[in-house]
């Protein structure tokens, strides 16, 4: 019995020693990972661009946006005209409903719904996710946006930036040093610099 107790004590001591060694190994491993992580993070270079500033300084982009606004207003007026027509039809129906037969009521209601659907379909055609405005925006702005992207990419590769953030977007950037803003450099690369 005493031999069994002694063996148990020896096993417990050995387990405690193994646990301490295992814990020490974990601590050392975590410290090494933290040091490597800080070294890697400090080696990364970041930059900021202000896409709103860049696009405002590219005349072709401004002209394309103005063209899109004009087309959008024209199409919006067409949709509003159909909605107004449907509203007028409904108002006339409300005023005359007491004088109409059931057949006439049904015909008027169907005409009103048809006009509302026509307005809705036209709105979807022009302003839907794959609508005419989207396609027009793609055709007018895609080449300019690609040029900007390529300029940012070239500058990033040349200067070794790991990450370039747009300070104009809602990315949550509270402060960015002007030293890391490459917006003017991008404009110069595109031929619009000072």
Secondary structure, 3 states (H helix, E strand, C coil): CHHHHHHHHHHHHHHHHHHHHHHHHHHHHHHHHHHHHHHHHHHCCEEEECHHHHHHCCHHHHHHHHHHHHHHHHHHHHHHHHHHHHHHHHHHHHHHHHHCCHHHHHHHHHHHHHHHHHHHHHHHHHHCCCCHHHHHHHHHHHHHHHHHHHHHHHHHHHHCCCEEEECCCCCCCCCCCHHHECHHHHHHHHCCCC
